[in-house]
Amino acid sequence: MKYMASAALILLVAACSNRPQVVPDDVLKDIFHDAYIANAYLDEANINDDSLYIYEPIFERYGYTIKDFHYTIMTFSERKSAMLSDIIAEVNDRLSREAR
């Protein structure tokens, strides 16, 4: 019985670790910022590459996965605290300031 409880706990922890996480708004802004920069570099250098290969290291840099990012975007409409368009606008403002 003791071993079954331990096995059940291990399975529960493993199952929870596979669930996607919500990316916090501040980190999401940084991810969008870096993705825009990466896209601009690819366009400027005329590199045709699958963007998933470019984005994956960006997500990893912040400790998240593509799955986490997709989950965050898909659940954004359920949140009352922020709008995705506000986050994008802040990122665009930041990029404009950096461009000056």
All heavy atoms as an XYZ file, in Angstrom:
810
protein
N       0.819     -1.188      0.000
C       0.000      0.000      0.000
C       0.871      1.263      0.000
O       0.570      2.216     -0.697
C      -0.928     -0.055      1.222
C      -1.910      1.059      1.250
S      -3.114      0.780     -0.046
C      -4.515      1.490      0.660
N       1.945      1.224      0.805
C       2.846      2.362      0.890
C       3.494      2.626     -0.467
O       3.645      3.767     -0.891
C       3.908      2.088      1.949
C       4.878      3.212      2.160
C       5.866      2.857      3.251
C       6.890      3.948      3.426
N       7.874      3.599      4.439
N       3.866      1.564     -1.172
C       4.499      1.716     -2.477
C       3.516      2.246     -3.512
O       3.897      3.007     -4.396
C       5.101      0.389     -2.948
C       6.215     -0.078     -2.056
C       6.060     -1.187     -1.240
C       7.418      0.608     -2.018
C       7.088     -1.611     -0.415
C       8.446      0.204     -1.194
C       8.274     -0.909     -0.392
O       9.289     -1.312      0.429
N       2.272      1.863     -3.416
C       1.258      2.352     -4.352
C       1.040      3.851     -4.166
O       0.892      4.583     -5.144
C      -0.049      1.585     -4.181
C       0.038      0.149     -4.687
S      -1.501     -0.733     -4.522
C      -2.499      0.095     -5.716
N       1.045      4.319     -2.933
C       0.873      5.741     -2.672
C       2.066      6.519     -3.224
O       1.899      7.590     -3.801
C       0.709      5.997     -1.174
N       3.264      5.974     -3.058
C       4.458      6.628     -3.590
C       4.419      6.670     -5.110
O       4.758      7.685     -5.724
C       5.721      5.898     -3.136
O       5.865      5.991     -1.748
N       4.011      5.573     -5.721
C       3.917      5.519     -7.181
C       2.870      6.511     -7.686
O       3.092      7.202     -8.690
C       3.584      4.106     -7.642
N       1.747      6.599     -6.982
C       0.696      7.539     -7.378
C       1.197      8.980     -7.273
O       0.921      9.814     -8.149
C      -0.546      7.348     -6.518
N       1.957      9.286     -6.223
C       2.506     10.627     -6.051
C       3.489     10.956     -7.177
O       3.462     12.054     -7.738
C       3.190     10.756     -4.694
C       3.796     12.115     -4.381
C       2.719     13.192     -4.374
C       4.514     12.075     -3.050
N       4.335     10.015     -7.528
C       5.303     10.222     -8.614
C       4.573     10.474     -9.934
O       4.935     11.374    -10.694
C       6.273      9.031     -8.727
C       7.205      9.017     -7.510
C       7.059      9.072    -10.030
C       8.036      7.762     -7.384
N       3.539      9.704    -10.209
C       2.764      9.899    -11.438
C       2.065     11.248    -11.446
O       2.013     11.926    -12.481
C       1.736      8.775    -11.612
C       2.302      7.410    -11.987
C       1.192      6.363    -11.974
C       2.963      7.468    -13.352
N       1.553     11.667    -10.299
C       0.888     12.959    -10.205
C       1.863     14.092    -10.478
O       1.575     15.017    -11.235
C       0.247     13.135     -8.822
C      -0.466     14.458     -8.574
C      -1.647     14.602     -9.525
C      -0.926     14.550     -7.135
N       3.040     14.023     -9.887
C       4.057     15.054    -10.105
C       4.481     15.079    -11.569
O       4.611     16.136    -12.172
C       5.276     14.837     -9.167
C       6.436     15.725     -9.564
C       4.875     15.082     -7.726
N       4.665     13.916    -12.159
C       5.055     13.841    -13.571
C       3.960     14.420    -14.465
O       4.248     15.137    -15.424
C       5.362     12.405    -13.961
N       2.714     14.132    -14.153
C       1.604     14.647    -14.957
C       1.512     16.161    -14.846
O       1.270     16.857    -15.831
C       0.295     13.998    -14.519
N       1.720     16.692    -13.656
C       1.648     18.138    -13.465
C       2.792     18.850    -14.173
O       2.634     19.968    -14.639
C       1.665     18.484    -11.978
S       0.137     18.017    -11.141
N       3.945     18.224    -14.230
C       5.089     18.882    -14.868
C       4.930     18.967    -16.377
O       5.587     19.769    -17.016
C       6.387     18.153    -14.507
O       6.395     16.865    -15.075
N       4.044     18.145    -16.950
C       3.815     18.181    -18.392
C       2.750     19.194    -18.781
O       2.556     19.446    -19.956
C       3.412     16.795    -18.905
C       4.580     15.837    -18.889
O       5.724     16.245    -18.981
N       4.293     14.564    -18.756
N       2.051     19.741    -17.784
C       1.017     20.726    -18.086
C       1.680     22.045    -18.463
O       2.660     22.441    -17.867
C       0.118     20.930    -16.867
C      -0.701     19.684    -16.553
C      -1.639     19.922    -15.428
N      -2.596     20.942    -15.826
C      -3.315     21.640    -14.957
N      -3.186     21.448    -13.681
N      -4.164     22.546    -15.380
N       1.128     22.728    -19.445
C       1.726     24.014    -19.816
C       1.537     25.055    -18.718
O       0.572     25.012    -17.965
C       0.963     24.404    -21.082
C      -0.250     23.563    -21.113
C      -0.004     22.355    -20.271
N       2.495     25.970    -18.659
C       2.455     27.064    -17.695
C       1.981     28.331    -18.392
O       2.198     28.503    -19.585
C       3.855     27.342    -17.154
C       4.551     26.173    -16.534
C       5.964     26.591    -16.156
O       6.155     27.522    -15.375
N       6.948     25.933    -16.726
N       1.380     29.231    -17.621
C       1.047     30.548    -18.148
C       2.296     31.412    -18.044
O       2.919     31.494    -16.991
C      -0.117     31.186    -17.355
C      -0.325     32.630    -17.779
C      -1.388     30.387    -17.545
N       2.666     32.032    -19.138
C       3.823     32.927    -19.167
C       3.367     34.273    -18.600
O       2.408     34.852    -19.111
C       4.353     33.103    -20.607
C       5.542     34.036    -20.635
C       4.694     31.750    -21.223
N       4.038     34.786    -17.564
C       3.648     36.086    -16.998
C       3.767     37.202    -18.042
O       4.598     37.139    -18.952
C       4.648     36.311    -15.858
C       5.216     34.959    -15.556
C       5.144     34.175    -16.831
N       2.950     38.235    -17.886
C       2.896     39.323    -18.865
C       4.257     39.955    -19.123
O       4.608     40.228    -20.273
C       1.910     40.404    -18.407
C       0.469     39.918    -18.430
O       0.212     38.802    -18.943
O      -0.404     40.652    -17.941
N       5.029     40.226    -18.072
C       6.336     40.868    -18.267
C       7.273     39.992    -19.083
O       8.019     40.498    -19.932
C       6.977     41.212    -16.919
C       6.264     42.366    -16.233
O       5.552     43.130    -16.918
O       6.418     42.507    -15.007
N       7.242     38.697    -18.833
C       8.084     37.775    -19.593
C       7.559     37.653    -21.016
O       8.334     37.603    -21.974
C       8.152     36.393    -18.901
C       8.948     35.398    -19.734
C       8.738     36.528    -17.493
N       6.244     37.649    -21.157
C       5.635     37.577    -22.483
C       6.072     38.771    -23.339
O       6.388     38.614    -24.521
C       4.113     37.542    -22.344
C       3.298     37.177    -23.566
C       3.665     35.784    -24.074
C       1.817     37.237    -23.242
N       6.153     39.951    -22.732
C       6.627     41.139    -23.456
C       8.062     40.933    -23.931
O       8.401     41.267    -25.076
C       6.557     42.368    -22.555
C       5.153     42.812    -22.241
C       5.167     43.936    -21.219
C       3.795     44.150    -20.640
N       3.797     45.143    -19.548
N       8.898     40.378    -23.066
C      10.298     40.137    -23.449
C      10.396     39.109    -24.572
O      11.209     39.251    -25.483
C      11.112     39.673    -22.238
C      11.339     40.782    -21.223
O      11.267     41.975    -21.595
O      11.588     40.451    -20.048
N       9.559     38.081    -24.507
C       9.563     37.049    -25.551
C       9.140     37.657    -26.890
O       9.788     37.431    -27.919
C       8.664     35.863    -25.162
C       9.315     35.066    -24.021
C       8.383     34.959    -26.368
C       8.435     33.989    -23.426
N       8.050     38.440    -26.886
C       7.615     39.101    -28.123
C       8.706     40.028    -28.650
O       8.974     40.063    -29.853
C       6.319     39.895    -27.906
C       5.066     39.094    -28.070
C       4.175     38.946    -27.018
C       4.754     38.496    -29.278
C       3.008     38.222    -27.165
C       3.590     37.759    -29.447
C       2.711     37.627    -28.380
N       9.322     40.780    -27.765
C      10.399     41.697    -28.159
C      11.508     40.940    -28.877
O      11.929     41.308    -29.976
C      10.942     42.410    -26.919
C      12.153     43.226    -27.176
N      13.425     42.702    -27.061
C      12.303     44.516    -27.556
C      14.292     43.647    -27.359
N      13.645     44.757    -27.656
N      11.986     39.881    -28.246
C      13.081     39.104    -28.836
C      12.663     38.434    -30.143
O      13.457     38.334    -31.078
C      13.594     38.060    -27.837
C      14.298     38.688    -26.641
O      14.429     39.937    -26.592
O      14.704     37.937    -25.739
N      11.411     38.006    -30.217
C      10.918     37.382    -31.456
C      10.857     38.403    -32.590
O      11.222     38.091    -33.729
C       9.538     36.765    -31.221
N      10.414     39.624    -32.293
C      10.405     40.680    -33.309
C      11.825     40.969    -33.801
O      12.058     41.133    -35.003
C       9.789     41.971    -32.764
C       8.283     41.983    -32.711
C       7.624     42.467    -31.589
C       7.508     41.544    -33.775
C       6.241     42.500    -31.524
C       6.137     41.570    -33.727
C       5.501     42.048    -32.597
O       4.134     42.079    -32.536
N      12.767     41.039    -32.870
C      14.165     41.295    -33.235
C      14.686     40.159    -34.129
O      15.342     40.402    -35.142
C      15.052     41.446    -31.982
C      14.620     42.652    -31.152
C      16.526     41.518    -32.347
C      14.845     43.990    -31.795
N      14.386     38.922    -33.747
C      14.828     37.764    -34.542
C      14.225     37.806    -35.943
O      14.927     37.556    -36.934
C      14.454     36.466    -33.832
N      12.932     38.126    -36.016
C      12.284     38.224    -37.336
C      12.898     39.323    -38.187
O      13.101     39.146    -39.390
C      10.787     38.468    -37.182
C      10.032     37.215    -36.838
O      10.481     36.114    -37.108
N       8.881     37.382    -36.227
N      13.186     40.458    -37.560
C      13.803     41.565    -38.304
C      15.172     41.160    -38.828
O      15.529     41.483    -39.967
C      13.914     42.795    -37.402
N      15.927     40.462    -38.005
C      17.242     39.994    -38.443
C      17.108     39.037    -39.630
O      17.844     39.152    -40.616
C      17.979     39.301    -37.298
C      19.280     38.689    -37.729
C      20.408     39.475    -37.940
C      19.374     37.317    -37.979
C      21.602     38.918    -38.376
C      20.564     36.753    -38.417
C      21.668     37.553    -38.616
O      22.838     37.016    -39.050
N      16.174     38.106    -39.542
C      15.974     37.153    -40.637
C      15.573     37.875    -41.923
O      16.071     37.548    -43.007
C      14.913     36.121    -40.266
C      15.287     35.110    -39.196
C      14.096     34.220    -38.856
C      16.471     34.267    -39.626
N      14.680     38.862    -41.803
C      14.249     39.614    -42.981
C      15.408     40.402    -43.574
O      15.605     40.408    -44.788
C      13.108     40.570    -42.617
C      11.790     39.849    -42.375
O      11.672     38.663    -42.757
O      10.886     40.481    -41.798
N      16.166     41.070    -42.706
C      17.286     41.906    -43.171
C      18.372     41.055    -43.827
O      18.956     41.448    -44.838
C      17.877     42.692    -41.995
C      18.936     43.678    -42.380
C      18.403     44.840    -43.210
O      17.215     45.192    -43.089
O      19.199     45.388    -44.001
N      18.641     39.900    -43.264
C      19.683     39.022    -43.801
C      19.164     38.134    -44.928
O      19.914     37.325    -45.466
C      20.254     38.161    -42.674
N      17.869     38.290    -45.252
C      17.234     37.498    -46.302
C      17.400     36.000    -46.056
O      17.723     35.235    -46.967
C      17.764     37.903    -47.676
C      16.791     37.531    -48.767
O      15.598     37.359    -48.513
N      17.297     37.394    -49.979
N      17.177     35.616    -44.809
C      17.268     34.209    -44.419
C      15.865     33.637    -44.368
O      14.994     34.163    -43.668
C      17.956     34.051    -43.051
C      19.386     34.577    -43.115
C      17.910     32.600    -42.581
C      20.077     34.650    -41.771
N      15.646     32.592    -45.116
C      14.360     31.907    -45.094
C      14.503     30.659    -44.229
O      15.053     29.658    -44.655
C      13.920     31.521    -46.507
C      13.671     32.734    -47.357
O      13.163     33.732    -46.865
N      14.041     32.668    -48.623
N      14.038     30.762    -43.009
C      14.147     29.648    -42.074
C      12.805     29.478    -41.372
O      12.028     30.426    -41.258
C      15.251     29.931    -41.037
C      15.722     28.678    -40.334
O      15.224     27.588    -40.650
O      16.587     28.795    -39.462
N      12.547     28.284    -40.919
C      11.330     28.022    -40.164
C      11.424     28.771    -38.849
O      12.343     28.571    -38.065
C      11.176     26.522    -39.920
C       9.868     26.160    -39.260
O       9.082     27.076    -38.920
O       9.620     24.964    -39.083
N      10.479     29.647    -38.598
C      10.545     30.497    -37.418
C      10.491     29.718    -36.111
O      10.961     30.203    -35.087
C       9.432     31.542    -37.454
O       8.175     30.911    -37.511
N       9.939     28.514    -36.126
C       9.925     27.727    -34.886
C      11.337     27.425    -34.409
O      11.598     27.377    -33.215
C       9.142     26.424    -35.076
C       7.631     26.566    -35.115
C       6.981     25.196    -35.306
C       7.105     27.228    -33.870
N      12.252     27.245    -35.339
C      13.640     27.013    -34.948
C      14.245     28.262    -34.315
O      15.139     28.184    -33.489
C      14.481     26.577    -36.147
C      14.087     25.232    -36.691
C      13.637     25.107    -38.001
C      14.156     24.085    -35.904
C      13.267     23.861    -38.514
C      13.793     22.853    -36.407
C      13.354     22.747    -37.703
O      12.989     21.528    -38.206
N      13.767     29.410    -34.732
C      14.264     30.672    -34.185
C      13.626     30.953    -32.826
O      14.287     31.416    -31.901
C      13.965     31.835    -35.158
C      14.626     31.597    -36.509
C      14.378     33.171    -34.566
C      16.127     31.412    -36.452
N      12.352     30.681    -32.678
C      11.636     31.015    -31.448
C      11.955     30.085    -30.285
O      11.951     30.519    -29.132
C      10.132     31.006    -31.676
C       9.636     32.042    -32.644
C       8.520     31.817    -33.424
C      10.284     33.272    -32.781
C       8.050     32.771    -34.308
C       9.823     34.224    -33.667
C       8.708     33.971    -34.421
O       8.254     34.914    -35.289
N      12.199     28.833    -30.570
C      12.419     27.872    -29.483
C      13.519     28.302    -28.513
O      13.310     28.286    -27.300
C      12.697     26.482    -30.051
C      12.622     25.402    -29.013
C      12.590     24.012    -29.634
O      12.561     23.889    -30.880
O      12.599     23.059    -28.855
N      14.689     28.747    -28.989
C      15.711     29.211    -28.045
C      15.278     30.459    -27.263
O      15.705     30.659    -26.125
C      16.919     29.529    -28.926
C      16.673     28.819    -30.203
C      15.198     28.702    -30.356
N      14.425     31.278    -27.865
C      13.921     32.463    -27.155
C      13.068     32.018    -25.978
O      13.233     32.512    -24.858
C      13.136     33.382    -28.115
C      14.073     33.957    -29.172
C      12.427     34.492    -27.326
C      13.382     34.704    -30.290
N      12.165     31.078    -26.210
C      11.335     30.571    -25.113
C      12.205     29.944    -24.030
O      11.998     30.189    -22.842
C      10.323     29.530    -25.616
C       9.341     30.076    -26.622
C       9.103     29.405    -27.807
C       8.662     31.255    -26.393
C       8.199     29.892    -28.735
C       7.755     31.760    -27.312
C       7.531     31.079    -28.488
N      13.172     29.146    -24.455
C      14.062     28.480    -23.492
C      14.851     29.486    -22.666
O      15.089     29.258    -21.482
C      15.008     27.529    -24.224
C      14.320     26.303    -24.766
C      15.228     25.430    -25.618
O      16.435     25.748    -25.742
O      14.733     24.437    -26.165
N      15.234     30.590    -23.286
C      15.989     31.627    -22.571
C      15.226     32.121    -21.345
O      15.808     32.455    -20.322
C      16.258     32.782    -23.521
C      16.937     33.958    -22.872
C      17.159     35.056    -23.873
N      17.840     36.165    -23.240
C      17.885     37.364    -23.721
N      17.308     37.627    -24.878
N      18.502     38.326    -23.087
N      13.906     32.168    -21.463
C      13.063     32.649    -20.374
C      12.467     31.513    -19.532
O      11.668     31.761    -18.633
C      11.955     33.551    -20.933
C      12.521     34.813    -21.530
C      12.706     34.947    -22.900
C      12.909     35.873    -20.714
C      13.246     36.099    -23.447
C      13.451     37.026    -21.251
C      13.616     37.129    -22.611
O      14.165     38.277    -23.143
N      12.848     30.286    -19.845
C      12.395     29.148    -19.052
C      11.027     28.606    -19.428
O      10.370     27.957    -18.611
N      10.606     28.855    -20.651
C       9.299     28.388    -21.105
C       9.446     27.599    -22.401
O      10.506     27.579    -23.007
C       8.337     29.575    -21.302
C       8.008     30.229    -19.986
C       8.718     31.340    -19.547
C       7.017     29.722    -19.162
C       8.446     31.928    -18.322
C       6.740     30.295    -17.935
C       7.459     31.397    -17.520
O       7.187     31.964    -16.311
N       8.354     26.970    -22.801
C       8.338     26.173    -24.024
C       7.338     26.780    -25.011
O       6.534     27.646    -24.644
C       7.922     24.722    -23.737
O       6.556     24.729    -23.262
C       8.833     24.066    -22.707
N       7.401     26.276    -26.223
C       6.420     26.689    -27.223
C       5.015     26.323    -26.739
O       4.070     27.090    -26.925
C       6.732     26.035    -28.588
C       8.031     26.610    -29.146
C       5.591     26.214    -29.572
C       8.549     25.914    -30.376
N       4.916     25.184    -26.093
C       3.625     24.736    -25.546
C       3.107     25.743    -24.513
O       1.913     26.071    -24.504
C       3.821     23.355    -24.918
C       2.577     22.635    -24.537
C       2.960     21.244    -24.027
C       1.764     20.425    -23.686
N       2.130     19.087    -23.219
N       3.989     26.243    -23.645
C       3.595     27.254    -22.660
C       3.107     28.528    -23.347
O       2.102     29.124    -22.947
C       4.770     27.613    -21.740
C       5.243     26.459    -20.886
O       4.440     25.575    -20.539
O       6.457     26.433    -20.559
N       3.831     28.937    -24.383
C       3.478     30.151    -25.113
C       2.094     30.007    -25.762
O       1.249     30.886    -25.630
C       4.547     30.448    -26.166
C       4.289     31.689    -26.951
C       4.544     32.937    -26.404
C       3.800     31.615    -28.245
C       4.316     34.092    -27.130
C       3.568     32.763    -28.976
C       3.822     34.007    -28.423
N       1.874     28.896    -26.437
C       0.576     28.654    -27.079
C      -0.540     28.629    -26.038
O      -1.609     29.206    -26.269
C       0.590     27.336    -27.866
C       1.288     27.435    -29.170
N       0.652     27.649    -30.358
C       2.602     27.353    -29.477
C       1.517     27.696    -31.342
N       2.726     27.524    -30.823
N      -0.299     27.966    -24.926
C      -1.299     27.888    -23.852
C      -1.626     29.287    -23.336
O      -2.794     29.627    -23.142
C      -0.777     26.994    -22.728
C      -1.720     26.878    -21.557
C      -2.867     26.101    -21.645
C      -1.461     27.544    -20.363
C      -3.738     25.990    -20.581
C      -2.320     27.436    -19.293
C      -3.457     26.654    -19.403
O      -4.321     26.562    -18.331
N      -0.613     30.101    -23.139
C      -0.816     31.465    -22.651
C      -1.658     32.269    -23.625
O      -2.611     32.949    -23.228
C       0.539     32.165    -22.421
O       1.286     31.409    -21.448
C       0.355     33.588    -21.929
N      -1.319     32.191    -24.899
C      -2.070     32.941    -25.916
C      -3.515     32.448    -25.990
O      -4.454     33.251    -26.071
C      -1.384     32.841    -27.297
C       0.031     33.435    -27.247
C      -2.224     33.511    -28.376
C       0.107     34.872    -26.789
N      -3.706     31.137    -25.931
C      -5.052     30.566    -26.034
C      -5.927     30.933    -24.828
O      -7.144     31.056    -24.970
C      -4.988     29.048    -26.200
C      -4.321     28.599    -27.493
S      -5.088     29.275    -28.977
C      -6.665     28.490    -28.921
N      -5.326     31.100    -23.669
C      -6.112     31.400    -22.464
C      -6.160     32.892    -22.154
O      -6.764     33.292    -21.164
C      -5.542     30.651    -21.243
O      -4.187     31.064    -21.012
C      -5.613     29.150    -21.428
N      -5.565     33.705    -22.993
C      -5.500     35.141    -22.724
C      -6.880     35.771    -22.628
O      -7.118     36.646    -21.792
C      -4.676     35.846    -23.797
C      -3.766     36.880    -23.221
C      -2.477     36.560    -22.878
C      -4.214     38.174    -23.000
C      -1.636     37.500    -22.332
C      -3.375     39.119    -22.450
C      -2.084     38.782    -22.120
N      -7.788     35.347    -23.463
C      -9.130     35.946    -23.466
C      -9.896     35.660    -22.175
O     -10.832     36.383    -21.842
C      -9.932     35.451    -24.671
O     -10.137     34.056    -24.578
N      -9.487     34.639    -21.449
C     -10.154     34.297    -20.187
C      -9.700     35.192    -19.037
O     -10.348     35.248    -18.009
C      -9.877     32.835    -19.828
C     -10.391     31.861    -20.851
C      -9.881     30.448    -20.624
O      -9.226     30.209    -19.596
O     -10.148     29.598    -21.484
N      -8.572     35.871    -19.224
C      -8.017     36.695    -18.159
C      -8.641     38.090    -18.193
O      -8.861     38.649    -19.250
C      -6.503     36.791    -18.314
C      -5.855     35.441    -18.162
C      -4.410     35.413    -18.532
N      -3.663     36.527    -17.988
C      -2.526     36.967    -18.507
N      -2.030     36.391    -19.565
N      -1.899     37.970    -17.966
N      -8.878     38.620    -17.038
C      -9.467     39.952    -16.940
C      -8.405     41.037    -16.749
O      -8.666     42.201    -16.946
C     -10.439     40.008    -15.748
C     -11.509     38.947    -15.777
C     -12.533     39.234    -16.827
C     -13.652     38.228    -16.719
N     -14.183     37.780    -17.938
N      -7.194     40.633    -16.366
C      -6.178     41.600    -15.957
C      -5.455     42.285    -17.108
O      -4.920     43.371    -16.929
C      -5.149     40.919    -15.056
O      -4.491     39.887    -15.757
N      -5.423     41.693    -18.278
C      -4.659     42.280    -19.380
C      -5.240     41.853    -20.714
O      -5.942     40.859    -20.804
C      -3.199     41.849    -19.289
N      -4.897     42.631    -21.719
C      -5.299     42.289    -23.077
C      -4.030     42.075    -23.893
O      -3.040     42.790    -23.717
C      -6.141     43.407    -23.679
C      -7.485     43.572    -22.990
S      -8.497     44.879    -23.714
C      -8.578     44.393    -25.427
N      -4.073     41.119    -24.778
C      -2.916     40.814    -25.616
C      -2.526     42.023    -26.464
O      -1.344     42.308    -26.640
C      -3.203     39.595    -26.490
C      -2.038     39.054    -27.298
C      -0.861     38.687    -26.393
C      -2.473     37.849    -28.112
N      -3.512     42.766    -26.928
C      -3.208     43.948    -27.745
C      -2.432     44.991    -26.937
O      -1.577     45.699    -27.494
C      -4.494     44.556    -28.307
O      -5.364     44.942    -27.256
N      -2.685     45.098    -25.636
C      -1.929     46.022    -24.788
C      -0.469     45.593    -24.676
O       0.441     46.431    -24.709
C      -2.540     46.104    -23.381
C      -3.914     46.740    -23.369
O      -4.255     47.460    -24.332
O      -4.658     46.505    -22.391
N      -0.245     44.301    -24.563
C       1.121     43.783    -24.471
C       1.865     44.051    -25.773
O       3.005     44.521    -25.769
C       1.110     42.292    -24.099
C       0.713     42.163    -22.631
C       2.459     41.628    -24.380
C       0.617     40.766    -22.103
N       1.211     43.798    -26.899
C       1.834     44.039    -28.202
C       2.139     45.527    -28.375
O       3.206     45.901    -28.877
C       0.932     43.528    -29.350
C       0.690     42.016    -29.219
C       1.515     43.880    -30.714
C       1.929     41.177    -29.318
N       1.221     46.388    -27.955
C       1.445     47.835    -28.064
C       2.657     48.260    -27.232
O       3.473     49.075    -27.695
C       0.198     48.592    -27.620
N       2.801     47.712    -26.034
C       3.957     48.041    -25.198
C       5.260     47.567    -25.842
O       6.279     48.269    -25.783
C       3.795     47.433    -23.809
C       2.774     48.147    -22.961
C       2.708     47.591    -21.547
O       3.781     47.337    -20.950
O       1.582     47.410    -21.051
N       5.223     46.390    -26.449
C       6.414     45.874    -27.132
C       6.762     46.773    -28.321
O       7.930     47.112    -28.535
C       6.218     44.407    -27.570
C       7.372     43.942    -28.449
C       6.066     43.501    -26.357
N       5.761     47.186    -29.084
C       6.008     48.084    -30.220
C       6.595     49.414    -29.760
O       7.508     49.945    -30.403
C       4.720     48.310    -31.023
C       4.361     47.127    -31.875
O       5.240     46.355    -32.287
N       3.086     46.948    -32.136
N       6.083     49.943    -28.653
C       6.640     51.191    -28.096
C       8.105     50.992    -27.695
O       8.942     51.852    -27.959
C       5.839     51.659    -26.880
C       4.445     52.146    -27.246
O       4.193     52.406    -28.449
O       3.602     52.265    -26.329
N       8.386     49.878    -27.074
C       9.760     49.588    -26.664
C      10.688     49.483    -27.874
O      11.790     50.042    -27.882
C       9.787     48.291    -25.865
C      11.156     47.850    -25.414
C      11.064     46.586    -24.608
N      12.379     45.991    -24.394
C      12.552     44.791    -23.853
N      11.518     44.075    -23.458
N      13.770     44.311    -23.710
N      10.236     48.794    -28.904
C      11.046     48.665    -30.120
C      11.256     50.029    -30.784
O      12.354     50.312    -31.283
C      10.381     47.689    -31.091
C      10.403     46.222    -30.652
C       9.429     45.405    -31.500
C      11.810     45.655    -30.749
N      10.249     50.879    -30.766
C      10.383     52.225    -31.347
C      11.409     53.041    -30.561
O      12.238     53.749    -31.168
C       9.041     52.956    -31.333
O       8.132     52.322    -32.186
N      11.357     52.957    -29.243
C      12.345     53.677    -28.418
C      13.751     53.174    -28.702
O      14.690     53.962    -28.817
C      12.034     53.510    -26.925
C      10.859     54.341    -26.437
C      10.765     54.332    -24.914
N      10.754     53.014    -24.318
C       9.686     52.258    -24.117
N       8.484     52.699    -24.488
N       9.785     51.067    -23.546
N      13.904     51.870    -28.835
C      15.222     51.281    -29.099
C      15.728     51.665    -30.494
O      16.931     51.815    -30.693
C      15.171     49.773    -28.953
C      14.991     49.308    -27.526
C      14.778     47.815    -27.398
O      14.689     47.103    -28.425
O      14.703     47.351    -26.252
N      14.829     51.836    -31.437
C      15.219     52.171    -32.795
C      15.760     53.598    -32.893
O      16.574     53.892    -33.755
C      14.041     51.996    -33.750
N      15.293     54.446    -31.975
C      15.778     55.837    -31.979
C      17.158     55.841    -31.442
O      18.077     56.370    -31.635
C      14.892     56.720    -31.098
C      13.578     57.008    -31.750
C      12.745     57.977    -30.936
N      11.410     57.418    -30.889
C      10.667     57.289    -29.816
N      11.102     57.663    -28.653
N       9.481     56.777    -29.896
